[in-house]
Amino acid sequence: PPRPGPEGGAMSQKLRAIYDALDHSNYRQASKLCSALLQKQRSKDSNSLCKALYAVSLERLGRRDEALRLCEDARGDQDVDDTTLSTLQVVYKRCGEHGKVTEMYEAAWEKDPSCQEYALALFFAAIREADFAKAQLVATKLYRHFSKARYLHWVVVSILQQLRNGGPPKALDLAVMMLQKAPVKMDQANADEPLPFNRGKEYLLILHLTTLRHQRKYSEALELLAECEKLVKMPGDARAMRLQLLLDAGELIAATKEARSAVLAKPDCLATARMYVDLIFACPGASAEATADNCARLRSAAGDLPAVASFEDLERHSTGDEAWNALLLFRHLAQREGSASTYVKQRVPRLAELSLRAAAFYANEKAAVAKGLQTTSYKDVASSQDVDLFLSSLREYLVDFADRRSCYFDLKPFLCLLDDDEGSALLAGAASQAGLWVSARHPTAATITVSRLRRSFQRPSGMTLEKLAVEAEDALKNWATMRTDSLPMEEFLLLAIVTLLDMDRLTSTRACNIENRSFLVDAIALAELGRDALPLCFHFQVLLVLLYGAIGLPGAMLKVYGTLDVKNIQHESLSYLVFEFLTTGCDEGLRDVCRSIAEFRDDMDKDGSEALNFAFNNGVYHRVPEYADAMLQMTRSIMYGRAVSEATLFEVSQAQTWEALVENTAQGAMLTRVASKPVDWWLMQNQDRCLLSGLHPLPLCSPVGASTCTPRAWQKKGCAALPAMLIQASQPRALSSSALVWDTDSESQEKVSEASLPRAASAVEELLASGVA
């Protein structure tokens, strides 16, 4: 807690002793000193501060109800000053009573309207409480009383936050009026001279653009960006903002041209290429006939594609159809950067071409569904020629890049479209290239890629004990023969473990004794072997945590979990690994996990509040929505709610006397707050269940189904946790190097079909999905 200014006398010495006890985490001693001082001191001097310190010590001892009562008592004293209020704020925040902080500073500012510190504390308390209407009123008064430009900006940001949360659009008029008092000034004598970098002006420009976007004045925003583009020092930042504004304005053709320019400017960026591809099929084709069959837009009337070795060739063969032009562009980029030494630059255009063909399937399927037709595969909406072209491109990429460990993950969005027969043909073609890969730069990586491919097509419909046994044996042989000290090849061992777990699922039930589950015992033995040999490979530890928990060995599970060295946000994202199994009776371990979750939540609340304060005080207003959303998501985390509930039940179960029972129920206020929330208020999105996504079979998806297997698509469901298997990563949301994020209507309105999302296919996926309704 904050300390008061230096004062003489016995009172300051006694307070100093209390502060020393708190600083050394001796909370019982601090509470005794506070209690003794309050009993002896009859005057009003410093009583409120002593009560506040007493509340701090009680809260740290877990007696939160008593601490909150002391806070209310201290607020009623006459000698309350800024130090006391800051100390009380610490207690209220740790108890989750953010509304009390707002009430406290609102009353303090009403008593002393000239105190700017009280007003600032009230503003940030309202922001932390997500009461942006109150924050707007406070910022307006601050600007009126103190005439600082940043307070004017705060008014605008508060209004924009209200709109994001469903506030009245009329408030935008006030935001525009306020921003007219803070125009973006270029301060440039010569138009040809470059402007020095000014971060504050760039952020102010972003605030103006964001406000115009909310007003749907996209043409004015584009004009402002063109006038002040020199303030944006990174060319890619200005291009990304211009592209988003064109999309908002519905100018798809202009947006597509802008995306093409972005691809040419940065040909090694896959995210930019994917955005370009997505925009192409949102635009009309060269003719109605071509648009009716989007795959036809990628076919050459002459049969073979023309050679586009030079940019002049590219321009000569271009047409009015952007899909065709994009195909030629990606072929040109792949040929231009086709040397072995430029793998990264060659990889992106090859993947972009695959994305282009998959996007054509997607567009055809969407059109078919709109007509009421039923589709289950990309072959339902494509001709045999288009299918052959797609499979040929897939095989060529595999042949050229199988010796890269990233190859399998690059191809996941496309492999999930293939049925078992196509998968077998692809694997046969890969096997025929084995001799070629022996002389490759990374021959063992090529073998890993093939092993991952075989695992990806081990779907439940085709799983048999004989096939799985062959796969597990091959993986172990590869690990034994190919591993070296410098290349441990842990992938083979991991694939063998997860295959053994599938074999265990086929041959036994959970009711079986562990002695009768030989495949499970073998999997645990291999995981222990891998953990000892490769202590830095977390996959083995995660598997052991899941397996020990599943067979009812919480002690062994916690021992392995401790070696993961979980820190910071990992308490929120990974604690589910042990939480489900600890609730079955391992009380001591459960208490430690609950304490870690609660401590992280308190630290996150403190750090998040500081990040919000920094964003406002330094003009980084475009980060405010991100920080506010992160704070809200953490507040609504189901892991925290369960941690409070389980910790309280544990303390009650340990009570042996009536006095101990009363003391152990001291978290009643927290438990009441948790219990008062409806079920759908809580979120599970913070849990990372994709830890082992590279070890699961791929679901068989249609093009539309594959497009929904991304983190962002799943999170649109609301409260659901991410599944254990995701097909591809979402497109990055940040538009600039300053992490600018502009929400779009499509993100808020798009609905995800439950049936289109992947189901658990392997034994490990089922373990990772335990506890998810």
C-alpha positions in Angstrom: 0.0 0.0 0.0 1.1 3.6 -0.5 2.9 5.3 2.4 2.0 8.8 3.8 4.5 11.6 3.7 7.2 11.8 6.4 5.8 12.9 9.8 7.2 13.0 13.2 5.8 11.5 16.4 4.9 8.2 17.9 2.0 7.7 15.5 4.3 7.7 12.5 6.6 5.2 14.2 3.7 2.9 14.8 2.5 3.2 11.3 6.0 2.6 10.1 6.0 -0.7 12.0 2.8 -1.7 10.3 4.2 -0.9 6.9 7.3 -2.9 7.6 5.2 -5.9 8.6 3.2 -5.7 5.3 6.3 -5.2 3.3 7.7 -8.5 4.7 4.4 -10.3 4.1 3.9 -10.7 7.9 0.2 -10.1 7.7 -0.7 -11.5 11.1 1.7 -9.2 12.8 0.4 -6.3 10.8 -3.2 -7.1 11.8 -2.1 -7.3 15.5 -0.4 -4.0 15.3 -3.3 -2.3 13.6 -5.8 -3.8 16.1 -3.7 -2.6 19.1 -3.3 0.9 17.6 -7.0 1.3 17.0 -7.8 0.2 20.5 -5.3 2.6 22.1 -5.8 5.6 19.8 -9.0 7.5 20.8 -8.5 10.6 18.7 -9.5 10.8 15.0 -5.9 11.4 13.9 -4.8 8.7 11.4 -7.5 6.3 12.4 -8.8 6.0 8.8 -5.3 5.1 7.5 -4.8 2.6 10.2 -8.2 1.0 9.4 -7.2 0.9 5.8 -3.9 -0.9 6.6 -5.8 -3.2 8.9 -8.1 -4.0 6.0 -5.1 -4.8 3.8 -3.7 -7.2 6.3 -7.1 -8.9 6.8 -7.6 -9.3 3.0 -4.2 -10.9 2.7 -5.2 -13.3 5.4 -8.2 -14.3 3.4 -10.7 -12.6 5.7 -12.2 -10.5 3.0 -15.6 -9.9 4.5 -14.0 -8.3 7.6 -11.7 -6.3 5.3 -14.6 -4.9 3.3 -16.5 -3.9 6.5 -13.4 -2.1 7.7 -13.1 -0.3 4.4 -16.6 1.0 4.7 -15.9 2.1 8.2 -12.7 3.9 7.2 -14.5 5.8 4.4 -16.9 7.4 6.9 -14.0 9.0 9.0 -13.3 12.7 8.7 -9.5 12.4 8.2 -9.6 10.5 4.9 -6.9 11.7 2.5 -5.4 10.6 -0.7 -3.1 8.0 1.0 -6.1 6.4 2.7 -8.1 6.3 -0.4 -5.2 4.7 -2.3 -4.9 2.1 0.4 -8.6 1.3 0.4 -8.5 1.0 -3.4 -5.9 -1.8 -3.0 -8.4 -3.8 -0.9 -11.4 -3.1 -3.1 -9.6 -4.2 -6.3 -8.3 -7.4 -4.8 -11.8 -8.2 -3.6 -13.2 -7.5 -7.1 -15.3 -4.5 -5.8 -14.5 -2.1 -8.6 -17.8 -0.4 -8.2 -16.8 0.6 -4.6 -13.6 2.2 -5.9 -15.7 4.3 -8.3 -18.2 5.3 -5.5 -15.3 6.2 -3.2 -13.5 8.6 -5.6 -16.8 10.0 -6.8 -17.6 11.1 -3.2 -14.0 12.3 -2.7 -14.1 14.5 -5.8 -17.5 15.9 -4.9 -16.0 17.1 -1.6 -13.0 18.6 -3.3 -13.8 19.5 -7.0 -10.5 21.2 -7.5 -8.4 18.0 -6.8 -7.3 16.7 -10.2 -5.9 13.5 -8.7 -9.3 12.5 -7.4 -10.8 13.1 -10.8 -8.2 11.1 -12.6 -8.6 8.2 -10.1 -12.4 8.4 -10.7 -11.9 8.3 -14.5 -9.7 5.2 -14.4 -12.0 3.5 -11.9 -14.9 4.0 -14.2 -12.8 2.7 -17.1 -11.8 -0.4 -15.1 -15.5 -1.0 -14.3 -16.3 -0.6 -18.0 -18.7 2.2 -17.2 -17.7 4.3 -20.2 -20.7 6.6 -19.8 -19.4 7.7 -16.4 -15.9 7.9 -17.8 -17.2 10.3 -20.5 -18.8 12.6 -18.0 -15.7 12.7 -15.8 -13.4 13.3 -18.8 -15.8 16.1 -20.0 -15.5 17.8 -16.5 -11.7 17.4 -16.5 -11.5 19.1 -19.9 -13.7 21.9 -18.8 -11.8 22.5 -15.5 -8.2 22.0 -16.6 -8.3 22.5 -20.5 -5.8 19.8 -21.4 -6.1 18.3 -24.9 -5.7 14.8 -23.7 -8.9 15.0 -21.6 -10.7 16.0 -24.8 -9.3 12.8 -26.4 -10.5 10.8 -23.4 -14.1 12.0 -24.0 -13.9 10.7 -27.6 -12.4 7.4 -26.6 -15.1 6.9 -24.0 -17.8 7.5 -26.5 -16.3 5.1 -29.0 -16.1 2.4 -26.3 -19.8 3.0 -25.5 -20.6 2.4 -29.2 -18.6 -0.9 -29.2 -20.7 -2.0 -26.2 -24.0 -1.1 -27.9 -24.3 2.5 -26.9 -26.5 5.1 -28.8 -25.0 6.2 -32.1 -26.1 9.8 -31.5 -23.1 10.2 -29.1 -20.9 10.2 -32.2 -22.0 13.8 -32.9 -20.4 14.9 -29.7 -17.2 12.9 -30.5 -17.0 14.7 -33.9 -17.5 18.1 -32.3 -14.8 17.4 -29.7 -12.3 16.2 -32.4 -12.9 19.4 -34.3 -11.1 21.1 -31.4 -8.1 18.8 -31.9 -7.4 18.6 -35.7 -4.4 16.7 -37.1 -1.7 19.2 -38.0 1.0 18.4 -40.5 3.3 21.3 -39.6 5.2 21.0 -42.9 6.7 24.0 -44.7 7.7 22.1 -47.8 5.3 19.4 -49.2 8.3 17.5 -50.7 10.2 17.2 -47.4 9.6 14.1 -45.2 8.0 14.7 -41.9 9.9 13.7 -38.7 8.3 10.8 -36.9 5.7 12.0 -34.4 4.0 9.1 -32.6 1.5 11.4 -30.9 0.2 12.8 -34.2 0.0 9.4 -35.8 -2.1 8.1 -32.9 -4.3 11.2 -33.2 -4.8 10.5 -36.9 -5.9 7.0 -36.0 -8.4 8.4 -33.5 -9.8 10.6 -36.2 -10.0 7.7 -38.7 -11.6 5.5 -36.1 -14.3 8.1 -35.4 -15.1 8.5 -39.1 -15.4 4.8 -39.5 -17.9 4.7 -36.7 -19.8 7.4 -38.6 -19.5 5.3 -41.8 -17.9 8.3 -43.5 -15.4 6.2 -45.3 -14.7 8.6 -48.2 -13.8 11.3 -45.7 -11.6 8.9 -43.8 -9.8 8.0 -47.0 -9.3 11.6 -47.9 -7.9 12.3 -44.4 -5.6 9.4 -44.7 -4.3 10.6 -48.1 -3.7 14.1 -46.7 -1.9 12.9 -43.6 -0.2 9.7 -45.0 3.2 11.2 -44.3 2.5 10.9 -40.6 2.4 7.1 -41.0 6.1 6.2 -41.4 5.6 2.5 -42.3 4.2 2.2 -45.8 2.5 -1.1 -45.0 0.6 0.6 -42.2 -1.0 3.2 -44.5 -1.8 0.5 -47.1 -3.5 -1.7 -44.6 -5.6 1.1 -43.2 -6.6 2.2 -46.7 -7.5 -1.4 -47.6 -9.7 -1.7 -44.6 -11.4 1.6 -45.3 -12.1 0.5 -48.9 -13.6 -2.7 -47.6 -15.8 -0.8 -45.2 -17.0 1.5 -48.0 -17.9 -1.6 -50.1 -15.4 -0.7 -52.9 -14.4 -4.3 -53.4 -12.7 -3.8 -56.7 -10.5 -1.0 -55.4 -9.8 -3.0 -52.2 -8.7 -6.0 -54.3 -6.3 -3.8 -56.3 -4.9 -2.5 -53.1 -4.4 -6.0 -51.8 -2.6 -7.0 -55.0 -0.3 -4.0 -54.5 0.3 -5.3 -51.0 1.2 -8.7 -52.3 3.7 -7.2 -54.8 5.2 -5.0 -52.1 5.6 -8.0 -49.7 5.5 -11.2 -51.6 6.7 -13.3 -48.7 3.7 -12.5 -46.5 1.2 -15.3 -46.5 -1.4 -13.4 -44.5 -1.5 -10.6 -47.2 -1.8 -13.2 -50.0 -4.7 -14.9 -48.2 -6.5 -11.6 -47.8 -6.0 -11.0 -51.5 -7.5 -14.4 -52.3 -10.5 -13.8 -50.1 -11.2 -10.5 -51.7 -11.0 -11.9 -55.2 -14.0 -14.1 -54.8 -16.0 -11.3 -53.1 -15.7 -9.4 -56.4 -17.7 -10.3 -59.6 -15.9 -12.4 -62.2 -15.2 -11.4 -65.7 -18.5 -12.8 -66.9 -21.7 -14.2 -65.4 -20.7 -17.7 -66.7 -17.4 -17.6 -65.0 -18.9 -16.4 -61.7 -21.4 -19.2 -61.8 -18.4 -21.6 -61.7 -15.6 -20.0 -59.8 -13.2 -22.9 -60.6 -13.6 -22.0 -64.3 -11.9 -18.7 -63.6 -8.7 -20.6 -62.9 -8.7 -22.6 -66.1 -6.8 -21.7 -69.3 -8.8 -22.0 -72.5 -5.6 -23.2 -74.2 -5.1 -26.0 -71.6 -1.7 -25.2 -70.1 -1.1 -22.0 -68.2 1.0 -19.4 -70.1 4.6 -18.8 -69.1 5.0 -15.7 -66.9 8.7 -15.6 -66.2 8.8 -11.8 -66.5 6.5 -9.0 -65.3 5.9 -8.1 -69.0 4.6 -11.7 -69.6 2.3 -11.2 -66.6 0.8 -8.0 -67.9 0.4 -9.4 -71.4 -1.7 -12.4 -70.3 -3.8 -10.5 -67.8 -7.5 -10.3 -68.3 -10.5 -8.6 -66.6 -10.9 -11.4 -64.2 -8.9 -10.9 -61.0 -8.9 -14.6 -60.1 -7.1 -15.5 -63.3 -4.7 -12.5 -62.8 -4.0 -13.7 -59.3 -3.2 -17.2 -60.5 -0.7 -15.8 -63.0 0.8 -13.5 -60.3 1.4 -16.4 -57.9 3.0 -18.5 -60.7 5.2 -15.5 -61.6 6.3 -15.0 -58.0 7.0 -18.7 -57.6 9.2 -18.8 -60.7 10.9 -15.5 -59.9 11.9 -16.7 -56.4 12.3 -20.4 -57.4 15.8 -21.0 -56.3 16.6 -23.4 -53.5 18.2 -20.6 -51.5 15.0 -18.5 -51.4 12.7 -21.2 -49.8 10.7 -18.7 -47.7 9.8 -16.5 -50.7 9.0 -19.4 -52.9 6.8 -21.1 -50.3 4.3 -18.3 -50.0 3.2 -18.0 -53.7 2.9 -21.8 -53.9 0.6 -21.8 -50.8 -1.3 -18.8 -52.2 -2.1 -20.8 -55.3 -3.5 -23.6 -53.2 -5.5 -21.1 -51.2 -6.8 -19.7 -54.5 -8.1 -23.0 -55.7 -9.6 -23.9 -52.2 -11.3 -20.5 -52.2 -12.9 -21.3 -55.6 -14.3 -24.5 -54.0 -15.5 -22.5 -51.1 -17.3 -19.9 -53.3 -18.9 -22.7 -55.3 -20.1 -24.4 -52.2 -21.6 -21.2 -50.8 -23.5 -20.7 -54.0 -24.7 -24.2 -54.0 -25.9 -24.0 -50.4 -27.7 -20.7 -51.2 -29.6 -22.6 -53.9 -30.6 -25.3 -51.4 -28.2 -28.0 -52.6 -26.5 -30.4 -50.2 -22.7 -30.6 -50.4 -20.4 -32.7 -48.3 -17.1 -32.5 -50.3 -15.3 -30.1 -52.5 -15.7 -32.6 -55.3 -19.5 -31.9 -55.2 -18.8 -28.4 -56.5 -15.9 -28.9 -58.8 -15.2 -30.6 -62.1 -12.8 -33.6 -62.3 -10.3 -31.3 -64.1 -10.4 -28.8 -61.2 -9.9 -31.6 -58.7 -6.9 -32.9 -60.6 -5.4 -29.4 -60.8 -5.8 -29.0 -57.0 -4.4 -32.4 -56.2 -1.5 -31.9 -58.6 -0.6 -28.6 -56.9 -0.8 -30.3 -53.5 1.5 -33.2 -54.6 4.0 -30.7 -56.1 4.2 -28.7 -52.9 4.7 -31.9 -50.9 7.5 -33.1 -53.2 9.3 -29.8 -53.0 8.9 -29.0 -49.3 8.5 -32.2 -47.4 12.0 -31.8 -46.1 10.7 -28.8 -44.1 9.1 -29.5 -40.7 6.5 -26.8 -41.4 5.3 -28.6 -44.5 2.5 -30.5 -42.8 1.2 -27.5 -41.0 1.3 -25.5 -44.2 -0.9 -28.1 -45.9 -3.4 -28.7 -43.1 -6.1 -26.4 -44.5 -6.0 -28.4 -47.7 -5.4 -32.0 -46.4 -8.7 -31.8 -44.4 -10.6 -31.6 -47.7 -9.3 -35.0 -48.9 -11.1 -38.2 -48.3 -9.5 -41.5 -47.4 -8.9 -42.6 -51.0 -7.3 -39.3 -51.9 -5.2 -39.4 -48.8 -3.9 -42.8 -49.6 -3.0 -41.7 -53.1 -1.1 -38.7 -51.7 0.7 -40.9 -49.2 1.6 -43.4 -52.0 3.0 -40.5 -54.1 5.0 -39.3 -51.1 6.4 -42.8 -50.5 7.6 -42.9 -54.1 9.7 -39.8 -53.5 11.6 -41.3 -50.5 14.7 -41.8 -52.6 14.6 -38.2 -53.7 14.5 -37.0 -50.0 17.5 -39.1 -49.0 19.7 -36.5 -50.6 17.6 -33.6 -49.5 18.8 -30.9 -47.1 16.8 -32.4 -44.2 15.9 -36.0 -45.1 14.7 -36.9 -41.6 12.3 -33.9 -41.7 10.8 -35.4 -44.9 10.2 -38.7 -43.1 8.5 -36.8 -40.2 6.3 -35.1 -42.7 5.2 -38.4 -44.2 4.5 -39.8 -40.7 2.4 -36.8 -39.8 0.5 -37.2 -43.1 -0.3 -40.9 -42.2 -1.4 -39.8 -38.8 -3.6 -37.1 -40.2 -5.6 -39.6 -42.2 -6.2 -42.0 -39.3 -9.8 -41.0 -39.0 -12.1 -42.9 -36.7 -13.9 -44.6 -39.6 -10.7 -46.2 -40.7 -9.0 -46.9 -37.4 -8.2 -50.6 -36.9 -5.9 -52.2 -34.3 -3.7 -53.7 -37.0 -3.2 -50.4 -38.9 -2.5 -48.6 -35.7 0.0 -51.2 -34.6 1.9 -50.9 -37.8 2.0 -47.1 -37.5 3.2 -47.2 -33.9 5.9 -49.8 -34.8 7.1 -47.7 -37.7 7.3 -44.5 -35.6 9.4 -46.3 -33.0 11.7 -47.7 -35.6 12.2 -44.3 -37.2 12.9 -42.8 -33.8 15.4 -45.5 -32.9 17.3 -45.3 -36.2 17.2 -41.5 -37.1 17.6 -39.7 -33.8 20.9 -38.1 -33.0 22.2 -35.9 -30.2 21.6 -32.8 -32.3 18.3 -34.0 -33.9 16.4 -36.0 -31.2 13.4 -36.5 -33.6 10.8 -36.3 -30.8 8.0 -36.3 -33.3 8.3 -40.0 -34.0 8.1 -40.8 -30.3 5.1 -38.5 -29.8 3.3 -40.1 -32.8 3.9 -43.6 -31.3 2.5 -42.5 -28.0 -0.8 -41.0 -29.3 -1.2 -44.1 -31.6 -0.9 -46.4 -28.6 -3.5 -44.4 -26.8 -5.9 -44.9 -29.8 -5.1 -48.6 -29.6 -6.0 -48.5 -25.9 -9.3 -46.9 -26.6 -10.2 -49.6 -29.2 -9.3 -52.5 -26.9 -10.5 -51.4 -23.4 -12.9 -49.3 -21.5 -12.3 -46.9 -18.6 -13.7 -49.5 -16.2 -10.7 -51.8 -17.0 -7.9 -52.1 -14.5 -4.6 -50.5 -15.4 -3.0 -54.0 -15.4 -5.2 -54.9 -18.3 -4.4 -51.9 -20.4 -1.0 -52.8 -21.8 -1.1 -50.1 -24.6 -1.8 -47.4 -22.1 1.1 -48.6 -19.9 3.4 -48.6 -22.9 2.3 -45.1 -23.8 3.1 -43.8 -20.3 6.5 -45.6 -20.4 7.3 -44.0 -23.7 6.2 -40.6 -22.4 8.4 -40.9 -19.3 11.3 -42.0 -21.6 10.8 -38.9 -23.8 10.6 -36.6 -20.8 13.8 -37.9 -19.4 15.6 -37.7 -22.7 14.1 -34.4 -23.8 13.2 -32.3 -20.7 12.6 -29.2 -22.9 10.0 -30.9 -25.0 6.7 -29.9 -23.2 4.6 -32.4 -25.3 5.7 -35.3 -23.1 4.9 -33.5 -19.9 1.4 -32.5 -21.2 0.7 -36.1 -22.2 1.9 -37.4 -18.8 -0.3 -34.9 -17.0 -3.3 -36.0 -19.0 -2.6 -39.7 -18.6 -1.8 -39.7 -14.9 -4.9 -37.6 -14.2 -7.1 -40.0 -16.3 -6.0 -43.1 -14.4 -6.4 -41.4 -11.0 -2.8 -40.6 -9.9 -3.1 -37.0 -8.9 0.2 -37.0 -7.0 2.2 -38.1 -10.1 0.2 -35.7 -12.2 1.0 -32.7 -10.1 4.7 -33.7 -10.0 4.8 -33.6 -13.8 2.7 -30.5 -13.9 5.2 -28.7 -11.7 8.0 -29.4 -14.2 6.0 -27.4 -16.8 7.0 -24.3 -14.8 3.7 -22.6 -15.5 3.9 -18.8 -15.2 1.7 -15.7 -15.7 -1.0 -16.2 -18.3 -0.3 -20.0 -18.4 -2.1 -20.3 -15.0 -5.2 -19.3 -16.9 -4.6 -21.2 -20.2 -3.1 -24.4 -18.9 -4.5 -25.1 -15.4 -7.5 -26.9 -16.9 -5.1 -29.8 -17.5 -5.1 -30.7 -13.8 -8.2 -28.9 -12.6 -10.7 -31.5 -13.9 -8.9 -34.4 -12.3 -8.1 -32.6 -9.0 -11.8 -32.0 -8.3 -12.1 -35.7 -7.8 -10.5 -35.6 -4.4 -6.9 -34.3 -4.3 -7.7 -31.4 -2.0 -4.2 -30.3 -1.2 -3.2 -30.0 -4.8 -6.5 -28.4 -5.7 -5.9 -25.6 -3.1 -2.5 -24.8 -4.6 -3.8 -24.6 -8.1 -6.7 -22.5 -7.0 -4.4 -20.1 -5.2 -2.2 -19.8 -8.3 -5.2 -19.0 -10.5 -6.5 -16.4 -8.0 -3.0 -14.8 -7.6 -2.6 -14.5 -11.4 -6.1 -12.9 -11.6 -5.1 -10.3 -9.1 -1.8 -9.7 -10.9 -3.6 -9.4 -14.2 -6.1 -7.0 -12.8 -3.3 -4.8 -11.6 -1.2 -5.0 -14.8 -4.3 -4.6 -17.0 -5.3 -1.5 -15.1 -1.8 -0.1 -15.5 -1.9 -0.8 -19.2 -5.2 1.0 -19.6 -3.8 4.0 -17.6 -0.7 4.0 -19.8 -2.7 3.9 -23.0 -4.8 7.0 -21.9 -1.9 9.0 -20.5 0.4 8.4 -23.5 -2.2 8.8 -26.2 -2.2 5.1 -27.4 -6.0 5.2 -27.7 -6.3 2.5 -30.3 -5.1 -0.1 -27.8 -7.8 0.8 -25.2 -10.4 -1.6 -26.8 -7.9 -4.4 -26.7 -6.9 -3.9 -23.1 -10.6 -3.4 -22.0 -11.6 -6.7 -23.8 -8.7 -8.6 -22.2 -9.7 -7.3 -18.7 -13.4 -8.3 -19.4 -12.4 -11.7 -20.6 -10.3 -12.3 -17.6 -13.1 -11.2 -15.2 -15.5 -13.6 -16.8 -13.0 -16.6 -16.9 -14.7 -19.7 -15.7 -11.4 -20.9 -14.3 -11.4 -18.1 -11.8 -15.0 -18.7 -10.8 -14.3 -22.4 -10.2 -11.1 -21.6 -8.3 -13.0 -19.4 -5.9 -15.7 -22.0 -5.4 -13.3 -24.9 -5.0 -11.0 -23.0 -2.7 -13.9 -22.1 -0.4 -15.1 -25.6 -0.3 -11.7 -26.9 0.5 -11.2 -24.5 3.4 -14.6 -25.4 4.8 -13.8 -29.1 4.6 -10.6 -28.6 6.6 -12.4 -26.8 9.5 -12.4 -28.8 12.8 -14.0 -26.3 15.1 -16.8 -23.8 14.9 -14.4 -20.9 15.0 -12.4 -22.4 12.2 -15.5 -22.9 10.2 -16.5 -19.3 10.6 -13.0 -18.1 9.6 -12.8 -20.4 6.6 -16.1 -19.1 5.2 -14.6 -15.6 5.1 -14.7 -15.5 1.3 -18.5 -15.5 1.4 -18.7 -12.3 -0.5 -16.5 -13.6 -3.3 -18.5 -16.8 -3.5 -21.8 -15.0 -3.5 -20.6 -12.8 -6.4 -19.5 -15.9 -8.4 -22.8 -17.7 -7.7 -24.9 -14.7 -8.8 -23.7 -14.9 -12.4 -25.6 -16.9 -14.9 -24.0 -19.9 -16.6 -23.6 -18.2 -20.0 -21.8 -15.2 -18.4 -18.7 -17.3 -17.9 -16.1 -17.8 -20.6 -13.8 -20.7 -21.5 -12.0 -19.1 -24.3 -8.8 -18.5 -22.3 -8.1 -22.2 -22.2 -5.5 -23.5 -24.6 -6.7 -26.9 -25.7 -4.7 -26.9 -29.0 -1.4 -27.9 -27.3 -1.1 -31.1 -29.3 -2.9 -30.1 -32.5 -0.1 -31.5 -34.7 -0.7 -35.0 -33.3 -4.4 -35.5 -34.1 -6.1 -36.9 -37.2 -7.6 -34.3 -39.4 -11.4 -34.1 -39.7 -12.9 -34.5 -43.1 -14.3 -31.1 -44.0 -16.1 -29.4 -46.9 -14.5 -26.1 -48.0 -17.1 -24.2 -45.9 -16.5 -26.4 -42.9 -12.7 -26.0 -43.2 -13.1 -22.2 -43.2 -14.8 -22.3 -39.8 -12.0 -24.3 -38.1 -10.1 -21.3 -37.0 -9.7 -19.8 -33.5 -11.7 -16.7 -34.4 -14.6 -18.6 -35.9 -14.8 -20.8 -32.8 -14.7 -17.8 -30.5 -17.7 -16.3 -32.2 -19.7 -19.0 -30.5 -19.4 -16.9 -27.4 -18.5 -18.9 -24.2 -17.1 -22.0 -25.8 -13.5 -23.2 -25.4 -11.3 -23.8 -28.4 -11.4 -27.4 -29.6 -8.3 -29.6 -29.5 -8.0 -29.5 -33.3 -7.9 -26.4 -35.5 -7.3 -26.5 -39.2 -5.6 -23.1 -39.7 -4.7 -19.9 -37.9 -7.0 -16.9 -38.2 -5.9 -13.9 -40.2 -4.1 -11.3 -38.1 -6.4 -8.6 -36.8 -3.8 -5.9 -36.4 -3.7 -3.5 -39.3 -0.4 -1.7 -38.5 2.9 -2.0 -36.6 1.2 -0.1 -33.7 -1.3 -3.0 -33.3 -4.3 -1.1 -34.5 -7.4 -3.3 -34.6 -10.6 -2.1 -36.3 -13.7 -4.2 -35.6 -15.7 -5.1 -38.7 -19.3 -5.9 -39.2 -18.6 -9.3 -40.7 -16.8 -10.3 -37.5 -19.8 -9.5 -35.3 -22.5 -10.8 -37.6 -21.1 -14.0 -39.0 -22.6 -17.2 -37.5 -20.8 -20.4 -37.2 -22.6 -23.7 -37.7 -22.1 -26.2 -34.9 -22.2 -29.0 -37.4 -19.3 -27.5 -39.4 -16.8 -27.7 -36.5 -14.6 -30.7 -36.0 -15.3 -33.4 -33.5 -12.9 -35.3 -31.2 -11.4 -38.1 -33.3 -8.5 -39.4 -31.2 -8.0 -40.5 -27.6 -5.8 -37.6 -26.8 -8.4 -35.1 -28.1 -11.0 -36.7 -25.8 -8.6 -36.1 -22.8 -8.0 -32.5 -23.8 -11.7 -31.9 -24.2 -12.7 -33.3 -20.8 -14.7 -30.8 -18.8 -16.0 -29.0 -21.9 -19.8 -29.2 -22.1 
